[in-house]
């Protein structure tokens, strides 16, 4: 079991948000903050977003647009993209823009747990390295 960390879920699908809250929050014990769209997330950008689980296709700001904002405001924040459309070009584009990983929906939660833990470990390692500079 990993340490507890903060996870922001940005998805316009209520069922997905609830499933993430139940799995990532209650089952895995992490702190989960839910946002129903990209606009709401950007307007209420957390001081420390932790790890962001970000849907690509949303009304208002798209996940790609939100990803760009996250990387401008908090470059070291790990972002894991979620998408119901399995478009490889979109996956490649989000990775090029700085996303840590890309998951098609429905999400494989075993893989997601591994990806979240990896993202947090990398973030902690980067912070440690920067503290030595």
MONORBEL-V671727 format. One record per run of one state. SS is the DSSP state (alpha for helix, beta for strand, coil for the rest). FROM is the first residue (numbers start at 1). TO is the last residue. If there is no record, write none. Layout:
ss={SS:SS}
from={FROM:FROM}
to={TO:TO}
//
This chain:
ss={coil:beta:coil:alpha:coil:beta:coil:alpha:coil:beta:coil:alpha:coil:beta:coil:alpha:coil:beta:coil:alpha:coil}
from={1:6:11:14:28:31:36:38:44:51:56:63:74:78:84:88:97:101:105:109:133}
to={5:10:13:27:30:35:37:43:50:55:62:73:77:83:87:96:100:104:108:132:133}
//
